[in-house]
């Protein structure tokens, strides 16, 4: 049965780098900005109560480590999606999943063929942290005073 609706469809090949720019432009044009998404569900580790993290540059830092990679030049890279707040390189983060504090030595913005040192990262961004020793995939990194454990990615 036809319901007379339209669906956007894009074609491309990352191997030949065809259509990739069109896809990225469509992501910007059609998908919501990181600050426009619904609040992220988490758990307060002290009270075990459900809390919601609003995606915003304001507020205390909260992010989720979603990938760990070893780089031959800098060592272990921890890829983090920042949900709230901002973080500067050299800062300490609290791993609320493991109840440990760790120092972020450097922040790197990763590109396909290079990496770029950055001074700070904001809500909605994905960044590689250098210097974390105990963090694993799925761990929540946050400010110790406003701790939260975010839901792990499946």
Secondary structure, DSSP 4 states (H G I P E B T S, - for coil): ------------BTTTTBSHHHHHHHHHHHSPPGGGSPPEEEE-TTT--EEEE--BSSSS-EEEEEEEEEETTTEEEEEEEEEESEEETT-EEEETTTTEEEE--EEEEE-SS-EEEESEEETT-EEEEES-SS--TT-EEE-GGG--EEPPP-
